[in-house]
Amino acid sequence: MRTKIIEKSRELFLTYGFKSVTMDEIATSLGISKKTLYVHFKNKTALVKEITLTIIEYITNGINQICVKEENPIKEIFEIKSFVMEYLKNEKSAPQYQLQKYYPSIYATLKKKQFELMEDCVKENLRKGIRLSLYRKNISIEFASRIYFHGVVGVKDRDLFPLNHFSSTELMSYYLEYHLRGICSNKGIEFLENQLKQHY
């Protein structure tokens, strides 16, 4: 039952938002009583925390599976973007923004964990790109990996990038192009241009 609760809650939270979905709605959608729901999770905050950890674990495993394929590093970044956006339902409910606003302590923990989990993958992507002469040889891997993470998180700020101006998919596409144009060599730019034609 706990697994079913987590799966259904994840689906509802990503579709409608962490703030919007109530414990009553989760119980009703599962066909159980709210009392049964509280047997497994003492309150909504505990459930939200469990869901966010489940989401980050799933995404991390998925990203790792993409990274071990040893793809062209530029192609790899676009594959990761497609995988994450599809899993998060293109972030139509702005889950990260809602976490930050309504569950700040969970958000802070999640952000720290995200960086720890992403750091190695991003750095390896940068090293691979340099080895293949797709990225400029003089970039700072430490700086580029951190600015990349900051940008991925930053474009999800709905005060700065409201959804009535940009869709989540557009924002991530714009940011990835911005990031890659900043680190690509001439050879990398040529590959990037071809990649962009396939994604737009």
CNS distance restraints for C-alpha pairs under 8 A (distance, minus, plus):
assign (resid   1 and name CA) (resid   5 and name CA) 6.18 0.50 0.50
assign (resid   2 and name CA) (resid   6 and name CA) 6.26 0.50 0.50
assign (resid   2 and name CA) (resid  40 and name CA) 6.31 0.50 0.50
assign (resid   3 and name CA) (resid   7 and name CA) 6.18 0.50 0.50
assign (resid   4 and name CA) (resid   8 and name CA) 6.07 0.50 0.50
assign (resid   4 and name CA) (resid  30 and name CA) 7.97 0.50 0.50
assign (resid   5 and name CA) (resid   9 and name CA) 5.86 0.50 0.50
assign (resid   5 and name CA) (resid  26 and name CA) 7.81 0.50 0.50
assign (resid   5 and name CA) (resid  30 and name CA) 7.34 0.50 0.50
assign (resid   5 and name CA) (resid  37 and name CA) 7.67 0.50 0.50
assign (resid   6 and name CA) (resid  10 and name CA) 5.97 0.50 0.50
assign (resid   6 and name CA) (resid  47 and name CA) 7.73 0.50 0.50
assign (resid   6 and name CA) (resid  50 and name CA) 7.64 0.50 0.50
assign (resid   6 and name CA) (resid  51 and name CA) 6.29 0.50 0.50
assign (resid   7 and name CA) (resid  11 and name CA) 6.34 0.50 0.50
assign (resid   8 and name CA) (resid  12 and name CA) 6.24 0.50 0.50
assign (resid   8 and name CA) (resid  26 and name CA) 7.33 0.50 0.50
assign (resid   8 and name CA) (resid  29 and name CA) 7.82 0.50 0.50
assign (resid   8 and name CA) (resid  30 and name CA) 7.33 0.50 0.50
assign (resid   9 and name CA) (resid  13 and name CA) 5.89 0.50 0.50
assign (resid   9 and name CA) (resid  26 and name CA) 6.30 0.50 0.50
assign (resid   9 and name CA) (resid  51 and name CA) 7.41 0.50 0.50
assign (resid  10 and name CA) (resid  14 and name CA) 6.04 0.50 0.50
assign (resid  10 and name CA) (resid  51 and name CA) 5.98 0.50 0.50
assign (resid  10 and name CA) (resid  55 and name CA) 7.90 0.50 0.50
assign (resid  11 and name CA) (resid  15 and name CA) 6.14 0.50 0.50
assign (resid  12 and name CA) (resid  16 and name CA) 5.84 0.50 0.50
assign (resid  12 and name CA) (resid  17 and name CA) 7.26 0.50 0.50
assign (resid  12 and name CA) (resid  21 and name CA) 6.85 0.50 0.50
assign (resid  12 and name CA) (resid  26 and name CA) 7.69 0.50 0.50
assign (resid  13 and name CA) (resid  17 and name CA) 4.55 0.50 0.50
assign (resid  13 and name CA) (resid  18 and name CA) 4.90 0.50 0.50
assign (resid  13 and name CA) (resid  20 and name CA) 7.85 0.50 0.50
assign (resid  13 and name CA) (resid  21 and name CA) 6.40 0.50 0.50
assign (resid  13 and name CA) (resid  93 and name CA) 7.90 0.50 0.50
assign (resid  13 and name CA) (resid  95 and name CA) 7.49 0.50 0.50
assign (resid  14 and name CA) (resid  18 and name CA) 7.38 0.50 0.50
assign (resid  14 and name CA) (resid  88 and name CA) 6.29 0.50 0.50
assign (resid  14 and name CA) (resid  89 and name CA) 6.72 0.50 0.50
assign (resid  14 and name CA) (resid  91 and name CA) 6.92 0.50 0.50
assign (resid  14 and name CA) (resid  92 and name CA) 7.70 0.50 0.50
assign (resid  14 and name CA) (resid  93 and name CA) 6.14 0.50 0.50
assign (resid  14 and name CA) (resid  95 and name CA) 6.30 0.50 0.50
assign (resid  15 and name CA) (resid  89 and name CA) 7.02 0.50 0.50
assign (resid  15 and name CA) (resid  91 and name CA) 7.99 0.50 0.50
assign (resid  15 and name CA) (resid  92 and name CA) 6.94 0.50 0.50
assign (resid  15 and name CA) (resid  93 and name CA) 5.88 0.50 0.50
assign (resid  16 and name CA) (resid  20 and name CA) 6.12 0.50 0.50
assign (resid  16 and name CA) (resid  21 and name CA) 6.54 0.50 0.50
assign (resid  16 and name CA) (resid  93 and name CA) 5.43 0.50 0.50
assign (resid  17 and name CA) (resid  21 and name CA) 6.47 0.50 0.50
assign (resid  17 and name CA) (resid  93 and name CA) 4.88 0.50 0.50
assign (resid  17 and name CA) (resid  94 and name CA) 6.84 0.50 0.50
assign (resid  17 and name CA) (resid  95 and name CA) 5.77 0.50 0.50
assign (resid  17 and name CA) (resid  98 and name CA) 6.92 0.50 0.50
assign (resid  18 and name CA) (resid  48 and name CA) 7.28 0.50 0.50
assign (resid  18 and name CA) (resid  95 and name CA) 6.51 0.50 0.50
assign (resid  18 and name CA) (resid  98 and name CA) 6.30 0.50 0.50
assign (resid  18 and name CA) (resid  99 and name CA) 6.89 0.50 0.50
assign (resid  19 and name CA) (resid  98 and name CA) 6.65 0.50 0.50
assign (resid  19 and name CA) (resid 102 and name CA) 7.00 0.50 0.50
assign (resid  21 and name CA) (resid  25 and name CA) 6.46 0.50 0.50
assign (resid  21 and name CA) (resid  26 and name CA) 7.28 0.50 0.50
assign (resid  22 and name CA) (resid  26 and name CA) 6.45 0.50 0.50
assign (resid  22 and name CA) (resid  44 and name CA) 7.93 0.50 0.50
assign (resid  23 and name CA) (resid  27 and name CA) 6.16 0.50 0.50
assign (resid  23 and name CA) (resid  34 and name CA) 6.95 0.50 0.50
assign (resid  23 and name CA) (resid  37 and name CA) 7.86 0.50 0.50
assign (resid  23 and name CA) (resid  44 and name CA) 6.61 0.50 0.50
assign (resid  24 and name CA) (resid  28 and name CA) 6.10 0.50 0.50
assign (resid  24 and name CA) (resid  34 and name CA) 6.16 0.50 0.50
assign (resid  25 and name CA) (resid  29 and name CA) 6.04 0.50 0.50
assign (resid  26 and name CA) (resid  30 and name CA) 6.33 0.50 0.50
assign (resid  27 and name CA) (resid  31 and name CA) 6.09 0.50 0.50
assign (resid  27 and name CA) (resid  32 and name CA) 5.16 0.50 0.50
assign (resid  27 and name CA) (resid  33 and name CA) 5.72 0.50 0.50
assign (resid  27 and name CA) (resid  34 and name CA) 5.37 0.50 0.50
assign (resid  27 and name CA) (resid  37 and name CA) 6.41 0.50 0.50
assign (resid  28 and name CA) (resid  32 and name CA) 6.18 0.50 0.50
assign (resid  28 and name CA) (resid  33 and name CA) 7.22 0.50 0.50
assign (resid  32 and name CA) (resid  36 and name CA) 6.48 0.50 0.50
assign (resid  32 and name CA) (resid  37 and name CA) 7.32 0.50 0.50
assign (resid  33 and name CA) (resid  37 and name CA) 6.62 0.50 0.50
assign (resid  34 and name CA) (resid  38 and name CA) 6.30 0.50 0.50
assign (resid  35 and name CA) (resid  39 and name CA) 6.44 0.50 0.50
assign (resid  36 and name CA) (resid  40 and name CA) 7.07 0.50 0.50
assign (resid  37 and name CA) (resid  41 and name CA) 6.30 0.50 0.50
assign (resid  38 and name CA) (resid  42 and name CA) 5.04 0.50 0.50
assign (resid  38 and name CA) (resid  43 and name CA) 6.56 0.50 0.50
assign (resid  41 and name CA) (resid  46 and name CA) 6.03 0.50 0.50
assign (resid  41 and name CA) (resid  47 and name CA) 5.85 0.50 0.50
assign (resid  42 and name CA) (resid  46 and name CA) 6.51 0.50 0.50
assign (resid  42 and name CA) (resid  47 and name CA) 7.97 0.50 0.50
assign (resid  43 and name CA) (resid  47 and name CA) 6.61 0.50 0.50
assign (resid  44 and name CA) (resid  48 and name CA) 6.09 0.50 0.50
assign (resid  45 and name CA) (resid  49 and name CA) 6.14 0.50 0.50
assign (resid  45 and name CA) (resid 103 and name CA) 7.68 0.50 0.50
assign (resid  46 and name CA) (resid  50 and name CA) 6.30 0.50 0.50
assign (resid  47 and name CA) (resid  51 and name CA) 6.15 0.50 0.50
assign (resid  48 and name CA) (resid  52 and name CA) 6.17 0.50 0.50
assign (resid  49 and name CA) (resid  53 and name CA) 6.37 0.50 0.50
assign (resid  49 and name CA) (resid 106 and name CA) 6.20 0.50 0.50
assign (resid  50 and name CA) (resid  54 and name CA) 6.19 0.50 0.50
assign (resid  51 and name CA) (resid  55 and name CA) 6.11 0.50 0.50
assign (resid  52 and name CA) (resid  56 and name CA) 6.18 0.50 0.50
assign (resid  52 and name CA) (resid 110 and name CA) 7.26 0.50 0.50
assign (resid  53 and name CA) (resid  57 and name CA) 6.06 0.50 0.50
assign (resid  53 and name CA) (resid 110 and name CA) 7.46 0.50 0.50
assign (resid  54 and name CA) (resid  58 and name CA) 6.18 0.50 0.50
assign (resid  55 and name CA) (resid  59 and name CA) 6.13 0.50 0.50
assign (resid  56 and name CA) (resid  60 and name CA) 5.92 0.50 0.50
assign (resid  56 and name CA) (resid 110 and name CA) 7.87 0.50 0.50
assign (resid  56 and name CA) (resid 114 and name CA) 7.10 0.50 0.50
assign (resid  57 and name CA) (resid  61 and name CA) 6.20 0.50 0.50
assign (resid  58 and name CA) (resid  62 and name CA) 6.21 0.50 0.50
assign (resid  59 and name CA) (resid  63 and name CA) 6.06 0.50 0.50
assign (resid  59 and name CA) (resid  84 and name CA) 6.61 0.50 0.50
assign (resid  59 and name CA) (resid  87 and name CA) 7.94 0.50 0.50
assign (resid  60 and name CA) (resid  64 and name CA) 6.09 0.50 0.50
assign (resid  60 and name CA) (resid 117 and name CA) 6.79 0.50 0.50
assign (resid  60 and name CA) (resid 118 and name CA) 7.63 0.50 0.50
assign (resid  61 and name CA) (resid  65 and name CA) 6.27 0.50 0.50
assign (resid  62 and name CA) (resid  66 and name CA) 6.45 0.50 0.50
assign (resid  62 and name CA) (resid  83 and name CA) 7.62 0.50 0.50
assign (resid  63 and name CA) (resid  67 and name CA) 6.15 0.50 0.50
assign (resid  63 and name CA) (resid  80 and name CA) 6.05 0.50 0.50
assign (resid  63 and name CA) (resid  83 and name CA) 7.93 0.50 0.50
assign (resid  64 and name CA) (resid  68 and name CA) 6.21 0.50 0.50
assign (resid  64 and name CA) (resid 121 and name CA) 7.44 0.50 0.50
assign (resid  65 and name CA) (resid  69 and name CA) 6.80 0.50 0.50
assign (resid  66 and name CA) (resid  70 and name CA) 7.82 0.50 0.50
assign (resid  66 and name CA) (resid  71 and name CA) 7.89 0.50 0.50
assign (resid  66 and name CA) (resid  76 and name CA) 6.93 0.50 0.50
assign (resid  66 and name CA) (resid  79 and name CA) 7.38 0.50 0.50
assign (resid  66 and name CA) (resid  80 and name CA) 6.95 0.50 0.50
assign (resid  67 and name CA) (resid  71 and name CA) 7.18 0.50 0.50
assign (resid  67 and name CA) (resid  76 and name CA) 6.92 0.50 0.50
assign (resid  67 and name CA) (resid 121 and name CA) 7.05 0.50 0.50
assign (resid  71 and name CA) (resid  75 and name CA) 6.62 0.50 0.50
assign (resid  71 and name CA) (resid  76 and name CA) 5.68 0.50 0.50
assign (resid  72 and name CA) (resid  76 and name CA) 6.03 0.50 0.50
assign (resid  72 and name CA) (resid 129 and name CA) 7.73 0.50 0.50
assign (resid  73 and name CA) (resid  77 and name CA) 6.36 0.50 0.50
assign (resid  73 and name CA) (resid 125 and name CA) 5.56 0.50 0.50
assign (resid  73 and name CA) (resid 126 and name CA) 7.59 0.50 0.50
assign (resid  73 and name CA) (resid 128 and name CA) 6.54 0.50 0.50
assign (resid  73 and name CA) (resid 129 and name CA) 5.71 0.50 0.50
assign (resid  74 and name CA) (resid  78 and name CA) 6.74 0.50 0.50
assign (resid  74 and name CA) (resid 129 and name CA) 7.67 0.50 0.50
assign (resid  74 and name CA) (resid 180 and name CA) 7.76 0.50 0.50
assign (resid  74 and name CA) (resid 188 and name CA) 7.82 0.50 0.50
assign (resid  74 and name CA) (resid 191 and name CA) 7.78 0.50 0.50
assign (resid  74 and name CA) (resid 192 and name CA) 6.84 0.50 0.50
assign (resid  75 and name CA) (resid  79 and name CA) 6.21 0.50 0.50
assign (resid  75 and name CA) (resid 195 and name CA) 7.15 0.50 0.50
assign (resid  76 and name CA) (resid  80 and name CA) 6.18 0.50 0.50
assign (resid  77 and name CA) (resid  81 and name CA) 6.24 0.50 0.50
assign (resid  77 and name CA) (resid 176 and name CA) 7.90 0.50 0.50
assign (resid  78 and name CA) (resid  82 and name CA) 6.23 0.50 0.50
assign (resid  78 and name CA) (resid 176 and name CA) 7.96 0.50 0.50
assign (resid  79 and name CA) (resid  83 and name CA) 6.17 0.50 0.50
assign (resid  80 and name CA) (resid  84 and name CA) 6.11 0.50 0.50
assign (resid  81 and name CA) (resid  85 and name CA) 6.02 0.50 0.50
assign (resid  81 and name CA) (resid 172 and name CA) 7.53 0.50 0.50
assign (resid  82 and name CA) (resid  86 and name CA) 6.04 0.50 0.50
assign (resid  83 and name CA) (resid  87 and name CA) 6.24 0.50 0.50
assign (resid  84 and name CA) (resid  88 and name CA) 6.07 0.50 0.50
assign (resid  85 and name CA) (resid  89 and name CA) 5.97 0.50 0.50
assign (resid  85 and name CA) (resid  90 and name CA) 4.53 0.50 0.50
assign (resid  85 and name CA) (resid  91 and name CA) 6.80 0.50 0.50
assign (resid  85 and name CA) (resid 169 and name CA) 7.15 0.50 0.50
assign (resid  86 and name CA) (resid  90 and name CA) 5.80 0.50 0.50
assign (resid  90 and name CA) (resid 168 and name CA) 6.04 0.50 0.50
assign (resid  90 and name CA) (resid 169 and name CA) 6.19 0.50 0.50
assign (resid  91 and name CA) (resid  95 and name CA) 6.37 0.50 0.50
assign (resid  91 and name CA) (resid 168 and name CA) 6.15 0.50 0.50
assign (resid  92 and name CA) (resid 167 and name CA) 7.89 0.50 0.50
assign (resid  92 and name CA) (resid 168 and name CA) 6.93 0.50 0.50
assign (resid  94 and name CA) (resid  98 and name CA) 6.28 0.50 0.50
assign (resid  94 and name CA) (resid 156 and name CA) 7.29 0.50 0.50
assign (resid  94 and name CA) (resid 158 and name CA) 7.58 0.50 0.50
assign (resid  95 and name CA) (resid  99 and name CA) 6.13 0.50 0.50
assign (resid  96 and name CA) (resid 100 and name CA) 6.21 0.50 0.50
assign (resid  96 and name CA) (resid 107 and name CA) 7.49 0.50 0.50
assign (resid  96 and name CA) (resid 156 and name CA) 6.88 0.50 0.50
assign (resid  97 and name CA) (resid 101 and name CA) 6.20 0.50 0.50
assign (resid  97 and name CA) (resid 156 and name CA) 6.51 0.50 0.50
assign (resid  97 and name CA) (resid 157 and name CA) 6.06 0.50 0.50
assign (resid  97 and name CA) (resid 158 and name CA) 6.48 0.50 0.50
assign (resid  98 and name CA) (resid 102 and name CA) 5.83 0.50 0.50
assign (resid  98 and name CA) (resid 103 and name CA) 7.47 0.50 0.50
assign (resid  99 and name CA) (resid 103 and name CA) 4.84 0.50 0.50
assign (resid  99 and name CA) (resid 104 and name CA) 6.29 0.50 0.50
assign (resid  99 and name CA) (resid 106 and name CA) 7.10 0.50 0.50
assign (resid  99 and name CA) (resid 107 and name CA) 5.49 0.50 0.50
assign (resid 100 and name CA) (resid 104 and name CA) 4.74 0.50 0.50
assign (resid 100 and name CA) (resid 106 and name CA) 7.90 0.50 0.50
assign (resid 100 and name CA) (resid 107 and name CA) 5.20 0.50 0.50
assign (resid 100 and name CA) (resid 108 and name CA) 7.66 0.50 0.50
assign (resid 103 and name CA) (resid 107 and name CA) 6.17 0.50 0.50
assign (resid 104 and name CA) (resid 108 and name CA) 6.08 0.50 0.50
assign (resid 105 and name CA) (resid 109 and name CA) 6.35 0.50 0.50
assign (resid 106 and name CA) (resid 110 and name CA) 6.07 0.50 0.50
assign (resid 107 and name CA) (resid 111 and name CA) 5.99 0.50 0.50
assign (resid 108 and name CA) (resid 112 and name CA) 6.31 0.50 0.50
assign (resid 109 and name CA) (resid 113 and name CA) 6.21 0.50 0.50
assign (resid 110 and name CA) (resid 114 and name CA) 5.92 0.50 0.50
assign (resid 111 and name CA) (resid 115 and name CA) 6.28 0.50 0.50
assign (resid 112 and name CA) (resid 116 and name CA) 6.35 0.50 0.50
assign (resid 113 and name CA) (resid 117 and name CA) 6.12 0.50 0.50
assign (resid 114 and name CA) (resid 118 and name CA) 5.93 0.50 0.50
assign (resid 115 and name CA) (resid 119 and name CA) 5.64 0.50 0.50
assign (resid 115 and name CA) (resid 149 and name CA) 6.97 0.50 0.50
assign (resid 116 and name CA) (resid 120 and name CA) 7.67 0.50 0.50
assign (resid 117 and name CA) (resid 121 and name CA) 7.66 0.50 0.50
assign (resid 118 and name CA) (resid 122 and name CA) 6.05 0.50 0.50
assign (resid 118 and name CA) (resid 149 and name CA) 7.92 0.50 0.50
assign (resid 119 and name CA) (resid 123 and name CA) 6.10 0.50 0.50
assign (resid 119 and name CA) (resid 145 and name CA) 6.71 0.50 0.50
assign (resid 119 and name CA) (resid 146 and name CA) 7.81 0.50 0.50
assign (resid 120 and name CA) (resid 124 and name CA) 6.06 0.50 0.50
assign (resid 121 and name CA) (resid 125 and name CA) 6.16 0.50 0.50
assign (resid 122 and name CA) (resid 126 and name CA) 6.30 0.50 0.50
assign (resid 122 and name CA) (resid 145 and name CA) 5.82 0.50 0.50
assign (resid 123 and name CA) (resid 127 and name CA) 6.19 0.50 0.50
assign (resid 123 and name CA) (resid 141 and name CA) 6.22 0.50 0.50
assign (resid 123 and name CA) (resid 142 and name CA) 7.44 0.50 0.50
assign (resid 123 and name CA) (resid 145 and name CA) 5.89 0.50 0.50
assign (resid 124 and name CA) (resid 128 and name CA) 5.98 0.50 0.50
assign (resid 125 and name CA) (resid 129 and name CA) 6.13 0.50 0.50
assign (resid 126 and name CA) (resid 130 and name CA) 6.26 0.50 0.50
assign (resid 126 and name CA) (resid 135 and name CA) 7.27 0.50 0.50
assign (resid 126 and name CA) (resid 141 and name CA) 6.44 0.50 0.50
assign (resid 126 and name CA) (resid 145 and name CA) 7.76 0.50 0.50
assign (resid 127 and name CA) (resid 131 and name CA) 6.19 0.50 0.50
assign (resid 127 and name CA) (resid 141 and name CA) 7.42 0.50 0.50
assign (resid 128 and name CA) (resid 132 and name CA) 6.21 0.50 0.50
assign (resid 129 and name CA) (resid 133 and name CA) 6.08 0.50 0.50
assign (resid 129 and name CA) (resid 134 and name CA) 4.97 0.50 0.50
assign (resid 129 and name CA) (resid 135 and name CA) 4.92 0.50 0.50
assign (resid 130 and name CA) (resid 134 and name CA) 5.98 0.50 0.50
assign (resid 130 and name CA) (resid 135 and name CA) 4.78 0.50 0.50
assign (resid 130 and name CA) (resid 136 and name CA) 6.17 0.50 0.50
assign (resid 130 and name CA) (resid 137 and name CA) 5.52 0.50 0.50
assign (resid 133 and name CA) (resid 137 and name CA) 7.31 0.50 0.50
assign (resid 133 and name CA) (resid 185 and name CA) 6.76 0.50 0.50
assign (resid 133 and name CA) (resid 187 and name CA) 7.01 0.50 0.50
assign (resid 133 and name CA) (resid 188 and name CA) 7.26 0.50 0.50
assign (resid 134 and name CA) (resid 184 and name CA) 5.70 0.50 0.50
assign (resid 134 and name CA) (resid 185 and name CA) 5.35 0.50 0.50
assign (resid 134 and name CA) (resid 186 and name CA) 7.50 0.50 0.50
assign (resid 134 and name CA) (resid 187 and name CA) 5.56 0.50 0.50
assign (resid 134 and name CA) (resid 188 and name CA) 3.98 0.50 0.50
assign (resid 134 and name CA) (resid 189 and name CA) 7.66 0.50 0.50
assign (resid 135 and name CA) (resid 139 and name CA) 7.93 0.50 0.50
assign (resid 135 and name CA) (resid 183 and name CA) 5.40 0.50 0.50
assign (resid 135 and name CA) (resid 184 and name CA) 4.06 0.50 0.50
assign (resid 135 and name CA) (resid 185 and name CA) 4.83 0.50 0.50
assign (resid 135 and name CA) (resid 188 and name CA) 6.08 0.50 0.50
assign (resid 136 and name CA) (resid 183 and name CA) 5.78 0.50 0.50
assign (resid 136 and name CA) (resid 184 and name CA) 5.56 0.50 0.50
assign (resid 136 and name CA) (resid 185 and name CA) 4.79 0.50 0.50
assign (resid 139 and name CA) (resid 144 and name CA) 7.17 0.50 0.50
assign (resid 139 and name CA) (resid 183 and name CA) 6.85 0.50 0.50
assign (resid 140 and name CA) (resid 144 and name CA) 5.92 0.50 0.50
assign (resid 141 and name CA) (resid 145 and name CA) 5.88 0.50 0.50
assign (resid 142 and name CA) (resid 146 and name CA) 6.46 0.50 0.50
assign (resid 143 and name CA) (resid 147 and name CA) 6.11 0.50 0.50
assign (resid 144 and name CA) (resid 148 and name CA) 5.92 0.50 0.50
assign (resid 145 and name CA) (resid 149 and name CA) 6.38 0.50 0.50
assign (resid 146 and name CA) (resid 150 and name CA) 6.13 0.50 0.50
assign (resid 147 and name CA) (resid 151 and name CA) 6.05 0.50 0.50
assign (resid 148 and name CA) (resid 152 and name CA) 6.25 0.50 0.50
assign (resid 148 and name CA) (resid 179 and name CA) 6.95 0.50 0.50
assign (resid 149 and name CA) (resid 153 and name CA) 6.27 0.50 0.50
assign (resid 150 and name CA) (resid 154 and name CA) 5.78 0.50 0.50
assign (resid 151 and name CA) (resid 155 and name CA) 6.09 0.50 0.50
assign (resid 151 and name CA) (resid 175 and name CA) 7.17 0.50 0.50
assign (resid 152 and name CA) (resid 156 and name CA) 7.21 0.50 0.50
assign (resid 152 and name CA) (resid 172 and name CA) 7.31 0.50 0.50
assign (resid 152 and name CA) (resid 175 and name CA) 7.44 0.50 0.50
assign (resid 153 and name CA) (resid 157 and name CA) 7.43 0.50 0.50
assign (resid 155 and name CA) (resid 160 and name CA) 7.72 0.50 0.50
assign (resid 155 and name CA) (resid 161 and name CA) 6.48 0.50 0.50
assign (resid 155 and name CA) (resid 171 and name CA) 6.44 0.50 0.50
assign (resid 155 and name CA) (resid 172 and name CA) 7.24 0.50 0.50
assign (resid 155 and name CA) (resid 175 and name CA) 7.62 0.50 0.50
assign (resid 156 and name CA) (resid 161 and name CA) 7.02 0.50 0.50
assign (resid 156 and name CA) (resid 168 and name CA) 7.59 0.50 0.50
assign (resid 157 and name CA) (resid 161 and name CA) 5.89 0.50 0.50
assign (resid 157 and name CA) (resid 162 and name CA) 7.70 0.50 0.50
assign (resid 158 and name CA) (resid 162 and name CA) 4.56 0.50 0.50
assign (resid 158 and name CA) (resid 163 and name CA) 6.75 0.50 0.50
assign (resid 161 and name CA) (resid 165 and name CA) 6.97 0.50 0.50
assign (resid 161 and name CA) (resid 166 and name CA) 6.66 0.50 0.50
assign (resid 162 and name CA) (resid 166 and name CA) 6.42 0.50 0.50
assign (resid 163 and name CA) (resid 167 and name CA) 5.48 0.50 0.50
assign (resid 163 and name CA) (resid 168 and name CA) 7.21 0.50 0.50
assign (resid 166 and name CA) (resid 170 and name CA) 6.24 0.50 0.50
assign (resid 166 and name CA) (resid 171 and name CA) 6.27 0.50 0.50
assign (resid 167 and name CA) (resid 171 and name CA) 6.25 0.50 0.50
assign (resid 168 and name CA) (resid 172 and name CA) 6.27 0.50 0.50
assign (resid 169 and name CA) (resid 173 and name CA) 6.13 0.50 0.50
assign (resid 170 and name CA) (resid 174 and name CA) 5.99 0.50 0.50
assign (resid 171 and name CA) (resid 175 and name CA) 6.07 0.50 0.50
assign (resid 172 and name CA) (resid 176 and name CA) 6.07 0.50 0.50
assign (resid 173 and name CA) (resid 177 and name CA) 6.25 0.50 0.50
assign (resid 174 and name CA) (resid 178 and name CA) 6.13 0.50 0.50
assign (resid 175 and name CA) (resid 179 and name CA) 6.02 0.50 0.50
assign (resid 176 and name CA) (resid 180 and name CA) 6.00 0.50 0.50
assign (resid 177 and name CA) (resid 181 and name CA) 5.97 0.50 0.50
assign (resid 178 and name CA) (resid 182 and name CA) 6.42 0.50 0.50
assign (resid 179 and name CA) (resid 183 and name CA) 6.73 0.50 0.50
assign (resid 180 and name CA) (resid 184 and name CA) 5.66 0.50 0.50
assign (resid 180 and name CA) (resid 192 and name CA) 7.77 0.50 0.50
assign (resid 181 and name CA) (resid 189 and name CA) 6.68 0.50 0.50
assign (resid 184 and name CA) (resid 188 and name CA) 4.86 0.50 0.50
assign (resid 184 and name CA) (resid 189 and name CA) 5.67 0.50 0.50
assign (resid 185 and name CA) (resid 189 and name CA) 6.12 0.50 0.50
assign (resid 186 and name CA) (resid 190 and name CA) 6.35 0.50 0.50
assign (resid 187 and name CA) (resid 191 and name CA) 6.56 0.50 0.50
assign (resid 188 and name CA) (resid 192 and name CA) 6.01 0.50 0.50
assign (resid 189 and name CA) (resid 193 and name CA) 6.07 0.50 0.50
assign (resid 190 and name CA) (resid 194 and name CA) 6.61 0.50 0.50
assign (resid 191 and name CA) (resid 195 and name CA) 6.23 0.50 0.50
assign (resid 192 and name CA) (resid 196 and name CA) 6.06 0.50 0.50
assign (resid 193 and name CA) (resid 197 and name CA) 6.44 0.50 0.50
assign (resid 194 and name CA) (resid 198 and name CA) 6.77 0.50 0.50
assign (resid 195 and name CA) (resid 199 and name CA) 6.57 0.50 0.50
assign (resid 196 and name CA) (resid 200 and name CA) 6.04 0.50 0.50
